[in-house]
């Protein structure tokens, strides 16, 4: 049952980890959210060169009658209930140790609900979480302001404390648009009862010796091992989508886009990408190891995995808490399989400061507190995120060694394999444009060279109006896209 954040008590408690920020008092309101999604990236090395030096202003004698003016801040976050409660606890703790700032927590159920709210004109909170997939829209619409100088002046370290890919994900025009907060790579979840690597090796099957990497042949062998017709189990399911195929394309040496920063088309029809798809589709088109249409009509792939009917499924860290609640399910994680190199995609989120906030300094002070190791650990302990902060990501607060998955360190190791996507404001439309062709790749009866050329060419063509729409001047009669 959903527990509104507003129901969480607001009795404050002392905070030992606040970093000299201004006082805060918290109040909360529920701002409704809808159903889920789910999102990499380089910050200029100039961040490390900031010194934060400047001429100090003379200190004034405190007035016995003057008091700081109260400041009101809003803190926008999205996520499952347990995570929203953790964010509220952070705001409550900040309140207990500070005065004269009133923080209102504005929660959404997920990234999609927040994106819809922003695009419909709802006010942008002073400090807010943002998916990397929405960064282009935020920059184009002037929603954020750079945070690097504000944080550097407050002693926040950018160097070894954050993965380079995480920083790169929120790089703007020679500045850091938002501070990376979580960076979850796509990995493979597998049922350890259906896939036992020790048993596979004893049978002479190709299985990984270590649990930190595997090649596509070993991935295929695991899918075949988990497929047991007598028990009604299948080996693997990969979503027939742009996001689902992207890790395999990158792993096979291909590219999803024609250009890494400003693409005008998908690149499915290029030679390297076609080679990667050919290797991948050999398995994903195998009706013997993938769920049948009849199975998928009755139950979605995640339900099949929970019920022990599916050996492997791809997913991000936010899948972990849900799987932990399934009685009798034993699971672990492996990186995405390597075809010619390692590669995956990521679900990346950052913390931002609104461009139009009336309280920049107070917002920056509060953001520093939200980014502290203790605060991030509080949220990470709920199990949904992979912290961008390296110290927290390698701590027990995230690794949670007494809980599944045992191989949680794979999330951290796979961060370096994330291919940061271009900043687009049209992800949903791009997925929709590519969907028919991707479905055809997986279902067409005969996928020979001619069919591959035809289908991948049509996928690329369908993407071009989304990625490179004609200018109004070149098509005066065209209807503007939504």
KOLSE-421843 format. One record per residue: residue in one letter; y, z, x of N, C-alpha, C, O in turn. Coordinates in steps of 0.001 Angstrom, whole numbers, plus 500000, padded with zeros to 6 digits. Each point is the difference from the previous one (the first is absolute). Layout:
<rs>
aYZXYZXYZXYZX;...
</rs>
This chain:
<rs>
x498814500000500851501186500000499149501229500000500882500040500742500982;x500958498461498710501212499907500796500816501273499834500229500466498884;x500194500075502215500859501179499980501384499572500429500190499714501182;x500787500225497934501335499570500397500550500868501105499785501212500025;x500930498155500889500573500756501096500937501067499473500132501069500595;x500517498643498295500943500957499456499340501311499625500686501015499880;x497991498996499929499291501217499640499731500880501198499635501165499843;x500541498291501367499759500792501181501087501041500115501172499689499788;x498471501540500541500977501069500112501049499696501030499736499266500952;x501462501285498879501068499732500943500419501268500730501093500060500563;x498043500956499431500303501199500765499916499654501468498950499551500460;x502115500642500289500052499593501399499246500938500908499698501134499630;x499996498386501568499454500863501033500600499581501323500448498864500157;x499561502069500812500700499762501261499355498870500759498791499794499897;x501996499468500864499518498864500756500312500210501464501168500061500385;x497799500050500439500209500229501419500236498711500751500463500024501141;x499213498801498214500063498761500732501231499153499702500098498883500506;x500839501603498697501198499212499744500770499806501293500096500910500822;x500447497900499349500641499674501273501524500051499885500676498985500169;x499842502163499551501438500151500017500720499157498974501161499642500201;x498182500034498712500633499152499001500808500830499029499899501226499982;x500890498113499224500840500705499043499168500605498883498840499644499793;x501782501275499500499281500686498943499643499095498850500623498961499785;x498355501452499471499523499180498887499483500881498890499365501022500260;x500894498605498531499326500583498866499339498869499252500588498925499881;x498195501276499604499275498890499399499876500167498500499734501089499492;x500463497818499823499633499919498588499308498676499841500233499090500795;x498913500767498194499242498790499893500032499447498593500109500744499026;x499794497950500881499811499363498698498910498965500144499828499406501065;x499453500386497884498917499002500020500575498652499632500610499843498942;x499193499175501938500395498621499691498738499190499944499353499779501023;x500293499782497815498683499451499757499588498906500930500843499301500561;x497850500536499613499474498953500842498869499296499305499452500518499027;x500197498346501439498920499241499396498883499844500975499900500756500966;x499269498288498803498779499852500760500238499522501397501088499539500345;x497867500575500471500080499817501441500088498594500558499800498973499351;x500518501104501910499488499110501009498870500614500700498841500389499859;x502392499452501205500016500550501219501085500004500110500514500442501027;x501176498451503700499973499727500538499997500105500487499927499091500827;x502002498248504349500243500241501185500971499610501001499934500464501138;x501940497674502007500345501209499760500481500694501203499283500808500592;x501811498927499756500390500467501312501393500562500002500943499364499531;x499182501808500988501310500535500135500478499716501385499247500138500964;x501990499469499153500518499644501304499862501162500956500155501163499626;x499548498494501627499850501046500999501307500738500200500048501045500648;x501024498392498781501288500660500136500012501369499368500850500831500322;x498190499419498757499936501322499390499871501081501061500604501068499903;x498583498624501130499772500996501031501234500212500852500116501008500696;x500834498016499249501166500112500843501133500778499379501007500256500660;x498851500131498071501059500755499348500093501379500618498979500658500196;x502217499789500112500155501310500629500531501029499036499817501201500198;x500852498325498741500539500944499037501205500744500536500440500971499384;x500122498593501774501137500699500570501279499595499297500066498928499399;x500918501890500666501289499717499394500918501174500204499553501091500353;x501723498698499429500939501088500201499854501004498891499960499651498820;x499960501596501573499827501061499029501343500359499388501012499998500701;x499021500306498024501229500423499357500156501497500168499004500722499992;x502220499765500162500212501433500169499456500749498806500119499542498864;x499289501601501388499451500800498915501112500771499324500835500608500670;x499183499372498023501026500705499238499540501397499663498805500253499846;x502128500637500042499649501362499614499570500005498553500681499432499147;x498179501213500560499529499992498615500959500730499077500541501054500332;x499649498361498521500847500636499006499189501016499214498893499685499563;x501617501513500243499223501012499266499847499662498529499147500567499317;x501681498504500183499921499688498569499388498640499733499519499743498897;x500493499363502120499486498636499783498481499984500070499408500713500810;x499960498482498351498544499824500009499697498515499953500753499231499402;x498144500352501226499648498576499973499852499504498575499463500692499135;x501019498108500639499865499419498669498543499664499724499311499487500882;x500208500791497916498609499662499676499765498498500095500869499199499655;x497969500438500807499613498598500149498763499748499146499050500783500030;x500960498136499216498842499616499199499324498797500635500645498990500283;x498027501126499943499200498913500555498847499693499073499525500876499278;x500023497878500741498769499623499304498995499518501035500364499370500993;x498361500934498760498912499695500933498937499234499238499269500584499200;x500636498116501036499081499139499254498694499772500728499996499552501146;x498896500752498202498670499860500606499028499435498984500217500110498794;x498705499283501699498949499522499112498655500363500590499862500200501207;x499129499884497903498658500334500452499221500693498906500518500208498903;x498229500157501386499192500727499030500534501415499793500858500468500748;x498625500203498232500520501306499617500025501002501152501009500670500220;x497877499435500517499927500994501076501060499734501061500567500936500564;x499698497809499704501005499654501000501404500317499479500843500486500754;x499410499246497979501304500307499426500266501499500010501124500438500243;x497844500338499495500150501453500066500341500431501422500825500891500199;x498541498476500791500288500342501395501457499697500345500652500796500676;x499861498067498870501407499686500246500913501025499322501020500396500565;x498616500027498233500797501007499310499972501327500745501002500712500061;x497836499613500507499909501224500795500917499936501221500608500999500386;x499484497805500220500891499848501153501446500239499584500743500705500683;x499648498704498193501369500182499524500254501454499638501087500522500247;x497923500129499174500140501410499616500139500874501247500808500929500029;x498404498768500990500086500771501235501347499792500686500579500938500550;x499906497843499414501303499716500597501087500785499269500926500521500620;x498952499556498078500957500728499186500041501469500386501070500598500106;x497750499977500103499932501435500241500746500406501260500490501127500089;x499605497982500881500648500352501253501415499508500135500613500200501048;x499941499156497921501329499390500113500794500214498714499436500217498927;x501867499717501209500879500179498846500874498763499812500156499173500898;x500399500738497912501070499038499702499564498540499925500849499108499986;x497857500633499967499545498637499750498991500029498865499044500775500034;x501161498403498983499105499925498851499216498697500085500574498920499859;x498107501173500372499152498824500149499178499792498734499280500898499563;x500829497935499865499208499643498823498894499043500437500285498931500540;x498464501441499233498868499139500338499793498985498879499833500365498836;x500180498353501536499811498909499032498658499345500305499915499207500937;x499035501099498304498677499460500320499628498782499168500392499869498841;x498838499240501787499367498882499295498503500067500263499570500533501022;x499645498933498069498548500055500140499518499164501176498991500339500620;x501712498569499702499548499124501075501130499068500409501096500032499440;x498606499146501544501000499076500532500473499006498950501187499676499950;x497916499839499218500376499027498987501018500577499030500955499325499616;x498835501942499984500927500639499061501383500147500632501018499791499340;x499010500568501940501293500127500675500696498651500106501196499894499725;x498063499070500673500589498673500145500579499522498669501090499427499961;x498184500808498961500487499604498679501277500746499652500936499423499446;x499098501881500886501191500802499704501208499497500782501088499855499443;x498723499881501837501111499524500819500517498653499510501208499785499894;x497862499313499809500409498661499598500622499962498609500698499048499651;x499050501979499565500611500063498671501356500687500032500658500131498968;x499754500303502200501335500571500136500074501506499973501103500547499972;x497763500160500036500063501454500057500628500440501322499853499314501011;x500844501819498992500660500462501224498997500211501136498892500493499790;x501522499125501403499171500207501190500251501405500523501153500354500245;x497808500466499938500207501362500504500648500005501382499932499014500733;x500694502107499611500672500119501299499014499816501145500282499280500958;x498572501365498947498902499857500956498790499535499204499683500585498964;x499640498378501501498904499483499179498930499333500860500275499470501076;x498506500575498415498879499300500605500053498533499591500406499670498886;x499175499446502035500019498569499700498795499333500642499721500217501180;x499563498971498050498928499194500563500601498900500862501049499448499668;x498286500234501441500475498928500865500046498674499247500787499117500342;x498386500743498650499997498762499219501289499820499205500320498889499579;x500424502203500213501254499914499257501213500032500915501133500013499519;x498650500001501793501116500116500930500933498798499927501219500165500016;x498227498629499904500853498815499945500926500060498794501189499700500109;x498273500686498749500833500126498801501078501051500218501158499790499639;x498464501339500949500967501075500218501120499558500938501165500323499769;x498488498941501287501013499518500931500883498941499351501220500014500161;x498159499074499110500770498933499355500980500547498973501065499425499777;x498569501688499600500834500569498947500840501185500474500610500696499188;x499422499531502121500846501052500544499651501388499522500885500825499774;x497816499442500068499567501280499450499928501091501065500229501173499707;x499455498441501524499816500983501067501139499914501012500760499033500034;x499333502009500787500877499962501156499198500389501233499033500752499876;x501331498764501313499227500307501208499901501505500232500945500751499760;x497884499662500712499779501429500220499905500371501473499998501187500326;x499921497829500583499721500330501390501081500864500639499677500992500653;x501584498663499179501046500791500626500107501377499366500227500989500696;x499611499080497987500056501293499322498895500930500500500240501184500233;x498552498279499930498882500828500441500084500297501484499672501106500430;x500761497930500353500137500238501434501003501117500264499792500827500887;x501295499200498346501000501044500164499453501376499653500564501020500397;x498339499002498863499386501269499608498744500307500810499232500896499649;x500564498365501425498931500318500936498627499486499625499008500442500580;x500897498635498466498703499444499634499541499045501095500753499113500404;x498029501058500076499461499159501060499299498789499408499205500126499068;x501097498684501485499380498775499526498910499495500939499169499186499598;x500824501281501635499138499426501020498526500145499726499426499234499227;x499946501764501413498561500162499874499590500667498695498808500097499709;x502157500365499502499666500721498769499581499067498866499384500438499029;x500951498275501095499690499048498938499386498735500594500426499518501050;x498573499961498264499385498755500447501027498876499944500808499929499074;x499154499201501919500953498881500064499920499149498738501026499568499474;x497746500188500035499857499171498807500665500652498792500566499313499150;x499363502007500779500628500692498881501510499831500051500633499759498972;x499948500366502216501443499805500139500377498556499707501005499729499341;x498181499350501153500303498583499809500011499625498528500723499090499594;x498485501600499611499895499662498582501327500158499275500237499347498985;x500633501523501535501269500250499317501202499607500841501101500515499805;x498683498571501128501100499489500804500878499095499160499514499095499321;x501784501156500733500950499137499319500744499162501016499413499545500982;x501863500248498794500825499227500928500419500907501163501053500637499964;x498095499402501069500260500818501180500182501474499664500730500717500684;x498609499721498271500074501401499602498721500355499261499165499142499715;x500704502125499987498834500489499271500411500245498560500759500927499718;x498746498252499372500423500080498606499515501277499334500723500606499210;x498044499808501110499408501223499463499136500606501097499624499309500947;x500066501958498933499127500637500974498558499894499521499704500412498878;x499381499046501940498606499889499563499424501368499663500232500980500707;x499026499067498217499439501271499531498471499966499965499342500924500478;x500104498015498959498542499863499967499635498563500331500738499069499678;x498108500761500973499554498656500386498476499978499938499322500370500959;x500157499197497918498557500034499751499398498608500160500332499098499231;x498793500708501748499360498697500156498877499805498995499376500970499570;x500363497786500055498816499708499195498766500156500879499948499464501107;x499062501268498399498739500236500710498855499716499047500211499678498830;x498579500445501681498805499849499174499423501372499686499634500748500907;x500285499580497817499273501190499546498543499592499802499728498959499402;x499326501855501096498598499659499789499196501213499555500286501133500387;x498717498608498804499088501028499487498967500299501090499218499122500365;x500771502097500151499120500324501123498540500157499579499114500039500854;x500625500051497846498609499994499540499442498576499950498817499779500260;x502040499265499406499562498607499940500055499316501362499233499074500262;x501662501373500596500161499399501335499843501096501047500902500811500208;x497953499199500440499690500972501049499816499222501301498986499330500193;x501992500765500687499960499198501228498827500376500903499441499133500673;x500182502128499351498843500404500815498726499329499489499207499483500787;x500601500528497902498819499348499424500030498503500257498961499390500252;x502207500023499685500111498565500268499555499680501422499270499035500226;x501171501778500734499620499744501391498502500185500214499369499248500743;x500073501764498595498552500216500141499205498823499458498882499742500447;x501686499551498600499336498821499447500326498719500779499585498905499622;x501161501257501466500353498844500806501142499179499458500197498857500411;x500568501719498661501137499282499415501258500225500835500118500993500718;x500789498093499176501249500068500764500942501012499357500548499753498926;x499636501383501731500859501063499484500885500515501131499587499967501159;x501615500507498534500890500491501055499449501258500655499469500880499323;x500661499200501993499582501195500741501002501126499804499620501162499852;x501655498493500147501071500966499776500680499676498677499915498877499501;x500754502115499943500598499819498683501489499696500074500748500305499071;x499684499090502040501411499668500122500273498510499896501161499593499958;x497798499581499999500197498559499832498665499354499641498935500557500265;x501140498264499129498811499196499739500420498555499796501135499707499625;x497919499401500633500314498588499834499532499519498627499365500742499251;x500959498018500437499708499492498662498498499866499769499539500163498870;x499694499547502167498546499930499848499430501363499613499101500084499164;x501418500977501441499543501349499657500435500376498588499260500667499277;x501920498912500337500487500212498637499086499290498999499653500555498957;x499969498229501372499093499232499139498637500676499910499418500095498919;x500074500375502225498698500679500006500035501257499143499030500310499308;x502095500421500736500132501210499180500017499646498517499400500704499188;x501280498212500454500032499576498595498599499626499521499609500336498882;x499649498976501958498637499607499626499088501222499910499134500066499128;x501057500900501768499178501214499990500240500817498730499072500597499455;x502177499428500079500327500783498804499557499323498714499931500644498952;x499769498062501117499590499256498812498520500237499727499135499606500783;x500595501039498103498625500323499631499791499621498539500288500788499098;x499216498015500678499873499506498620499220500928499085500341500143498826;x498613500491501698499186500878499156500805501191499489499717500537498929;x501294499874501848500824501137499594501324499568499387500803500833499580;x499416497864500371501227499497499396501242500203500837501105500058499461;x498734500052501863501167500204500860500392498700500697499162499145500286;x502126500736499974500545498852500716500723500483501246500337501177500125;x499899497880500809500470500404501311501488500188500157500433500967500626;x500378498118498813501425500057500320500824499332498917499551499069499333;x501665501429500508500975499348499121501342499979500723500472501032500477;x500130497803499599501355499827500521500819499331498907499584498980499450;x501558501575500236500823499459498916500387498553500281500456499693501102;x499375499411497928500384498587500176501508499841499851500484499474498998;x500243500981501997501459499997499947500557499706501383499272499994500992;x502010499765499056500674499779501274499856501216500896499693499871501185;x500525501304498255499859501227500777498559500230500416499748500477501106;x499290499190498021498596500215500325499511499121501132499213500448500834;x501241498296499210499539499063501028500797500094501296499506499606501057;x501729500913498876500875499991501174499372500647501239500105499420501081;x499241501760498823499425500584501217498974499088500664499911499956501227;x499321499325497978498980499114500556500639498764500640499519499495501014;x501558500034498387500717498866500590500562500384501362499848499259500971;x500809501912499101500556500446501277498892500274501011500136499673501179;x498769500926498361498895500312500900499340498746500548499454500016501104;x500590498908498139499409498743500445500941499121500787499669498853500301;x501509501666500043500945499235500807500939499129499209500757499223500581;x499213500886498090500894499198499179501288500726499674500231501119500459;x500602498236498747501261500568499555500122499832498494499593498980499444;x500968502022499902500200499922498559501236499165499676500016499261499016;x501032500861501826501259499303499759500278498992501109499509500139501120;x501286498844498551500326498989501003500966500536501059500021499500501124;x500780501514498526500904500648500934499917501506499793499916500455498859;x500105500337502223499815501448499846501173500726499360499806501054499394;x501427498404500725501164500712499477500603499338498772500282500675499010;x499917498039501039500628499284498882499097498860499541500314498832500228;x498571501494499130499039498954499620500536499129498871500779500442499156;x498779498319500859500304499085498901498733499602499245500067499323498974;x498768501108501544498729499620499387498906500928500502500115500580501080;x498825499561498136498765500563500527499395498998500970500378498828500011;x498671501641500810499432499145501047498495499854499856499292499906501002;x500203500074497760498560499916499778499409498681500478498821499947500351;x501968498997499671499449498678500348500004499726501495499535498945500431;x500985501989500377499994499779501445498596500205500563499170500683499399;x500578498719501760498647500009500559499461501386500279498868500300499622;x501912500560501034499512501336500343499729500835498755499021500745499942;x501849499124499068499794500763498764498774499492499258499230500798499466;x500578497908500493498801499463499363498740500475500713499007500321499346;x501017499729501973498832500489500747499700501444499657498840500377499835;x502219500445500055499806501406499638499441500118498584499130500831499739;x501370498340499353499506500036498622498546499550499920499210500582499257;x500434498389501502498617499528499984499043501111500424498950500191499386;x501421500544501673499146501108500452499907501094498948498928500558499766;x502190499744499605500045501085499013499265499631498719499215500790499473;x501044498008500033499452499599498706498491499806500029499351500014498954;x500092499804502232498540499925500096499370501243499392498975499920499324;x501643501224500919499498501249499427500529500227498582499231500322499094;x502070499512500717500597500363498719499581499074498857500160500351498831;x499313498486501494499495499093498974498489500167499771499409499314499166;x499986501598501579498560500208499897499686500823498746500258501203499957;x499194498146499043499721500677498727498915501051500115499825500804499085;x499441499210502022498932500979500163500533501371500403499373501016499702;x501793499027500981500490501288500526501280500470499328500417501137500218;x500214498032498981501222500393499299499698500268498532499036499449499469;x501756501379499863499741500293498590500003498732499153500795499089500230;x498323500867498806499917498846499125501144500018498985500567501060499732;x499778497782499702501021499987498945499649500948498857500889500618499413;x497823499502500266499592500899498914500291501457500362500467500772499162;x499253499603502098500295501369500432501493500281499938500421501061499539;x500378497983500927501440500195500015500597499984498602501059500585499772;x498280498760499300500472500005498617499801501363499360500752500389499106;x498237500335501349499697501316499429500744501127500714500463500942499357;x499653498967501967500609501069500777500820499399501142499604499003500604;x501539501612499683500812499519501105499353500392501327499156500896500025;x501220498450501084499346500256501290500074501459500449499040500519500569;x502093500148499180500108501400500420499009500874499248499413500914500580;x500397498817498146499006500762499234498601499745500537499202500930500111;x500492497827500223498693499696500589499797500775501293498908500503500264;x502147499594500545499892500751501259499776501480499718499155500630500636;x501585499926498428499847501419499659498595500307499487499466501082500245;x499947497973499052498672500221499407498872499694500965498831500074499622;x501493499583501617498965499716500984499343498649499823498878499787500460;x501818499289498871499450498664499771500600498944500930499640498825499932;x501271501604500932500688499070500891500125500634501375500438501143500135;x499169498096500889499969500558501344501350500142500648500248500996500681;x500652498029499130501288500008500700501106499468499108499789499140499146;x501408501408501087501197499552499296501180500229500923500025500982500742;x500944498131499222501190500161500837501037500844499269500112499934498775;x500646500862501982501019500822499372500882500700501013499778499911501208;x501228500787498283500933500752500816499680501496499908499073500399499295;x501687500410501408499748501445500035500119500634498615499318500985499719;x501536498470499410500196500644498704498751499988499131499974500639498948;x498988498641501476498737500001499270499171501250500305499119500365499221;x501154500279501887499175501116500467499906501159499011498885500405499671;x502223500152499836499873501144499093499188499698498750499253500851499516;x500895497939499964499240499626498805498501499973500284499205500454499176;x500410499025501968498575499944500344499436501391500268498824500254499738;x501996500635500776499533501364500275499592500747498735499204500937500057;x501335498652498814499692500700498749498684499551499381499539500600499029;x499846498345501524498773499458499405498799500800500515499676499960501186;x499694500741497932498861500840500375498844499141500522499587499034499358;x499911501333501797498842499322500569500325498761500815499099499410500597;x502159500180499446500364498805500758500257500366501454500847500839500304;x498412498522500584500196500187501432500595498714500563499399498932499881;x501768501166500724500669498787500476500684500255501332500237501142500393;x500068497785500279500751500051501247500819498724500099499967499163499098;x500768500687502000500841498815500167499740499348501353499646500658500979;x500539498034499040499956499189501210501228499094499993500555499725498936;x499880499805502239501104499034500001499586498698499355498811499764499786;x502141499396499904499665498666499522499213499293501093500314500164501179;x498675499055498463499153499377501022500760498976500831500940499362499523;x498645500497501703500633499085500952499256498665499995498782499969500178;x501935498942499621499420498660500122500231499491501426499046499795500750;x502212500005499616500304499683501401500921501041500615500132500078501221;x500507500724497929500892501065500468500161500996498874499547499751498883;x501092501373501393500224501015498975501259499664499215500983499522500565;x498984500725498152501161499738499168499845500615498625498893500061499466;x502199500390499961499968500538498644501407499944499425500931499534500657;x499215500944498114501304500121499359500245501473499732499083500814500115;x502143499535499528500323501405499812500808500265498751500730499143499501;x499115502081500009500812500511498897501018500937500641499657501117500387;x501591498436499728501007500696500801501147500451499105500475499242499154;x499965502001501039501127500533499236500953500719500943499587500545501024;x501684499450498622501007500677500800500871500886499145499937499951498772;x500879500862501881500999500827499331501379499443500345500312499750501164;x500505500061497803501270499298500154501151500860499473499800500985499289;x501406498603501088501220500596499464500753498923499233500203498894500502;x500206501433498291500672499017499148501330499578500601500718500816500578;x499604497911499283501246499479500546501209500605499303501047500175500622;x498823500148498094501151500469499241500028501512499807500732500494499143;x498491500245501631500031501448499856501389500534500342500662499505500912;x499763501506498347501284500634500277499868501119501022500993500615500389;x497765499650500050499748501140500875499103499592501166498869500470500125;x501653498654500720499188499449501086499486501095500923498819500014500347;x502050500896500053499602501027500966498951500935499411499017500331500664;x501185500089498110499022500881499361498679499278499787498933500594500157;x501134498117499484498778499213499812499246499875501314498775500122500023;x501944499636501080499351499886501303499384501319500427498914500017500579;x501773501103499140499435501313500326498689500224499250499009500456500571;x501008499216498151498788500187499198498886499078500470498837500403500030;x501501498355500340498991499063500477499336500524501272498786499871500157;x501989500715500746499425500576501213498951501036499636498938500062500618;x501359500742498387499050501023499567498734499384499430498896500461500287;x501263498488498900498848499314499405499113499390501077498783499931499832;x501814499627501270499258499346501073499410500962501017499268499571500891;x501028501716499001499474500955500974498479500031499955499398499714498965;x499986500632502150498541500020500067499406500918498941499005499653499363;x501597501511500445499456500927499012500068499438498588499069500163499211;x502042499172500477500142499427498659499035498844499780499366499908498949;x500521499205502045499076498870499870498561500498499895499206499445499241;x500456501597501514498648500558499933499687500538498612498865499901499533;x502136500667499810499798500511498645499572498880499054499101500184499179;x501546498657500939499652498864499137498685499377500450499159499656499169;x500659500198502140498776499372500518498757500787499624498926499421499842;x501206501882500012498829500830499675499432499685498623498877500398499690;x501884498889499477499477499596498694499011498849500123499255499723499059;x500728499593502107498978498996500275500328498578499646499151499126500171;x502054500592499337500312498653499508500653499085501030499886498779499894;x500793501783501094500777499174500915499488500117501434499362500986500369;x500932497986500431499844500063501447501401500177500556500805499072499912;x499520502077500656501374500239500445500406499045501111499210499705500897;x502031499813499039500532499199501093500315500867501208500042499512501129;x500179501770498632500216500940501091498681500219500731499035500494499418;x500928499136501862498746500006500756499423501395500121498786500175499895;x502059500825500325499506501373500170499278500482498750498958500648500096;x501586499040498733499352500420498752498741499181499752498991500532499537;x501065498175500770498848499125499766498792500402500823498865499746499596;x501358500879501553498885500423500853499666501471499826499190500545500751;x501418500099498277499745501424499745498958500172498901499652499048499301;x499863502168500559499018500287498949500601499868498602499266499822499028;x502057500264500861500627499832498691499662498639499410499850499861498786;x500031499129502088499586498675499538498511499758500174499342499540499068;x500111500759502105498595499666500282499038500781499115498935499491499650;x501419501726499985499204500814499072498505499928500342499205499479499217;x500420501047501953498642499811500515498889500590499149498838499638500179;x501484501251498907498958500585499150499774499190498725499159500366499180;x501585498536500644499875499191498792499666498560500364500193499571501138;x499304499690497878499768498574500175501335499255499921500903500407499269;x499213498493501496499003499398500878499980500655501377501040500416500512;x497780499672500079499868500611501316500721499199501073500461500560500994;x499635498138498808500576499096500998501468499697499694500453498870500176;x500291502149499364501386499787499572500896499506501120501038499395499732;x498588500847501515500806499514501124500130498479499998500893499454500647;x498224499863498631500072498538499911501319499553499379500517498940500351;x500029501845498740501289499632499415501066499914501092500787499055500032;x499233501927500854500979499984501087499744498849500962500932499312500413;x497805500481499942499668498930500947500351498633499440500385499101500748;x499486500736497937500249498688499389501475499697499798500360498859499711;x500502502147500436501432499754499845500466498932500978500824499153499654;x498653500884501564500435499027501008499550498574499670500508499041500580;x498544500820498495499506498672499639500737499396498805499727498866499608;x501202501891499817500733499495498837500897498838500413500756500093500967;x499147498826498292500921498887500169501134500210499004499792499952498788;x501395500278501732501144500295499148500410498741499253500245498969500627;x499837501090498053500344498799499237501490499723500051500778500892500339;x499634497905499337501436499712499898500608500780498847499305500402499067;x501987499804501010500696500711498933500280499018498864500845499112500109;x498419501079498804500108499104498846500390500801498772499645501172499881;x501077498208499214500298500649498727499203499379498861500356500150498832;x498557499147501515499271499220499000498486500179500131499248499055499764;x500297502141500609498567500195500238499163499749498743498972499326500059;x501465501210498826499206499842498775499894498526499606498928499536499614;x502168499740500483499967498572499649499171499208501005499344499024499636;x500686501396501627499213499301501008498507500205499753499218499053500080;x500391502177499621498593500262499673499575499187498789498910499429499982;x501947500517499007499665499253498784499872498505500287499136499328499437;x501716500159501432499940498573500317498726499654500768499416498936499791;x500153501961501096498819499724500816498695500299499280498949499493500395;x501097501318498556498783500506499361499042498910499514498805500109500272;x501647498848499027499034498995499519499231499328501133498790499799499895;x501903499855501179499323499346501109499039500924500718498914499580500398;x501477501682499772499101500954500661498751500222499159498892500084500531;x501287500009498165498839500132499104499076498800500150498777500140500001;x501810498699500123499204498786500137499228499993501326498850499562500046;x501780500923501029499302500073501287498714500808499889498999499688500644;x501041501351498534498854500906499900498977499557498967498867500483500011;x501509498608499098499103499685498892499588498535499894499024499689499318;x501699499403501341499648498587499877498553499792500470499556500616500969;x499734498521498339498571499831500278499740499523501419499152500558500697;x501556498435499729499818499461501352501330500115500748501008499429499584;x498982501313501517501205500149500815499776499287501335499786500638501031;x500266498035498928499862499236501241501385499785500606500992500531499501;x499067498697501566501270499817500712501063499392499100501158500415500036;x498455498605499157500958499344499122500548500982498961501199500027499723;x497902500773499711500430500978499000500899501058500629500994500407499399;x498659500043501817500821500983500699501408499444500230500989500686499741;x499099498088500741501305499384500237500812499916498709501194500300499980;x498142499291498955500692499824498726500500501332499455501164500115499616;x497976500882500347500370501282499394501058500714500826500987500485499448;x498825499587501871500980500698500830501350499284499984501048500642500056;x498924498026499867501248499264499888500742500339498721501224500131500000;x498031500011498905500639500348498729500517501439499996501020500293499376;x498277500604501321500495501375500128501348500008500722500941500660499559;x499147498610501539501258499933500740501113499392499151501122500505499987;x498566498421499311501011499344499164500496500933498898501189500019499681;x497892500753499742500391500911498927500918501113500504500804500541499241;x499070499796502048500812501084500556501422499566500326500903500835500055;x499304497883500159501286499533500535501183500214499059501069500373500482;x498808499416498210501144500303499126500358501482499977501142500358499711;x497883500511500592500271501438500035500678500384501308500998500721500001;x498458498797501110500515500385501311501244499208500402500836500497500754;x499285498296498753501118499147500378500535499277498767499910498776499907;x500650501984499146500444499375498757501145499034500254500816500218500896;x499245498710498315501102499037500169501329500649499666500084500825499091;x500939498807501632501334500540499735500532499422498702499617498897499609;x501263501835499718500544499496498727500656498640500147499957499185499079;x500656500562502084500702498733500179499042498822500086500344498872499645;x498409501419500850499039498890500144499254499741498716499402498936499839;x500619502017499236499327499784498714500853500615498891499661501063499479;x501435498285500157500954500582499062499420500278498625500520500840499266;x498425498473500382499458500206498655498892501019499969499452500291498937;x500201500270502240498878500935500069500384501319499357501154500426500053;x497865500203499346500189501314499425499835501055501082499002499956500720;x501915500989499437499875501020501040498716500789499824499611500337498882;x499725499959502255498751500776499933500313501455499814501049500484500427;x498032500223498927500191501418499767499418500789501133500061501230499991;
</rs>
